[in-house]
């Protein structure tokens, strides 16, 4: 997991910031998986920060290379059946990361939509997110 620095977030209440290039990559990989009638999954690369509101993360990249796990703040998965974190997703997340705080993006390829979550202590909850240009 990445180190946490104390820096105030630029948008109050937002827990997940991600670059426009991250959104484009996730859309592309999900579209390719959808065309192949399969799914895709991988890791969200970035950094964690804290401020007076608690922890948040900035996702600056995406990889499917498990060797880059040291830079990971979370996990993503594409789906053809909604963008909800399933019990199977929670099992996968905890097998990869343990019970630490993990940011999750689920992409519904058929609906062309994404949902952002944080998984912690066996529960996933939706979080507010913001796409940032030039990240």
C-alpha positions in Angstrom: 0.0 0.0 0.0 1.1 3.6 -0.5 2.1 6.1 2.1 -0.4 8.7 3.5 0.4 12.4 3.5 -1.6 15.2 5.1 -2.8 17.5 2.4 -6.2 19.2 2.3 -8.5 18.0 -0.5 -9.5 20.4 -3.3 -13.2 19.5 -3.2 -14.7 19.0 0.2 -16.5 15.7 0.8 -14.9 13.9 -2.2 -13.0 10.7 -1.3 -11.7 9.7 -4.7 -10.1 11.8 -7.3 -9.0 10.4 -10.7 -7.4 11.6 -13.9 -9.3 11.9 -17.2 -6.7 9.5 -18.6 -7.7 6.9 -15.9 -11.4 7.2 -16.9 -10.5 6.8 -20.6 -8.3 3.8 -20.0 -11.0 2.1 -17.8 -13.6 2.8 -20.6 -11.3 1.3 -23.2 -10.4 -1.8 -21.3 -14.0 -2.4 -20.4 -15.2 -1.9 -24.0 -12.6 -4.4 -25.2 -13.7 -6.9 -22.5 -17.3 -6.4 -23.4 -16.6 -7.0 -27.1 -14.8 -10.2 -26.2 -17.7 -11.2 -24.0 -15.5 -11.3 -20.9 -14.5 -9.0 -18.0 -11.4 -7.1 -17.0 -9.9 -6.3 -13.6 -6.8 -4.7 -12.3 -5.3 -2.2 -9.9 -5.8 1.5 -9.3 -2.4 3.3 -8.9 -2.0 6.5 -6.9 -1.6 8.0 -3.5 -3.5 8.3 -0.3 -3.9 11.5 1.6 -5.5 12.7 4.8 -7.0 16.0 6.0 -9.5 17.1 8.6 -12.3 15.2 6.9 -10.3 11.9 6.9 -8.7 9.8 4.2 -9.0 10.3 0.4 -7.1 9.0 -2.6 -5.9 10.3 -5.9 -5.8 7.7 -8.7 -3.2 8.6 -11.3 -3.0 5.3 -13.2 -4.3 1.8 -13.8 -2.5 -1.4 -14.3 -3.2 -5.1 -14.6 0.4 -5.9 -13.5 0.4 -7.4 -10.0 4.0 -6.5 -9.7 3.0 -2.8 -9.3 0.9 -3.6 -6.1 3.1 -1.4 -4.0 1.7 1.7 -5.7 -1.9 0.5 -5.4 -4.7 2.4 -3.7 -7.5 0.1 -5.0 -9.0 -2.3 -7.5 -11.3 -2.1 -10.5 -13.5 -4.6 -12.4 -15.6 -4.4 -15.5 -19.0 -6.1 -15.6 -21.9 -6.7 -18.0 -24.4 -6.8 -15.2 -24.3 -3.6 -13.1 -21.8 -1.7 -11.2 -22.4 -2.9 -7.6 -19.8 -4.5 -5.4 -20.7 -8.1 -5.0 -19.8 -10.5 -2.1 -17.4 -12.2 -4.6 -15.8 -8.8 -5.2 -15.3 -8.3 -1.4 -13.7 -11.8 -1.2 -11.3 -10.9 -4.1 -10.5 -7.5 -2.6 -9.7 -9.0 0.8 -7.6 -11.8 -0.6 -5.5 -9.2 -2.5 -5.4 -6.4 0.1 -6.4 -7.8 3.5 -8.8 -5.7 5.5 -7.2 -2.4 4.8 -9.1 0.5 3.2 -9.4 -0.1 -0.6 -10.9 2.1 -3.2 -12.9 0.3 -5.8 -14.3 1.2 -9.3 -16.9 -1.0 -10.9 -17.6 -0.4 -14.6 -20.8 -1.6 -16.2 -19.7 -2.1 -19.8 -23.2 -2.6 -21.2 -24.6 0.6 -19.5 -21.3 2.5 -20.0 -21.3 3.7 -16.4 -18.9 3.6 -13.4 -19.5 3.6 -9.7 -16.9 4.3 -7.0 -16.7 2.7 -3.6 -14.4 2.2 -0.6 -14.2 -1.2 0.9 -13.3 -1.4 4.6 -14.0 -3.8 7.4 -16.1 -6.2 5.2 -18.4 -3.5 3.8 -18.4 -1.5 0.6 -20.0 1.9 0.4 -20.3 4.4 -2.5 -18.1 7.4 -2.3 -18.2 10.8 -4.0 -15.6 11.2 -6.8 -14.2 13.8 -9.1 -12.5 13.5 -12.4 -9.5 15.9 -12.6 -7.9 17.0 -15.9 -4.1 16.8 -16.3 -3.5 14.4 -13.5 
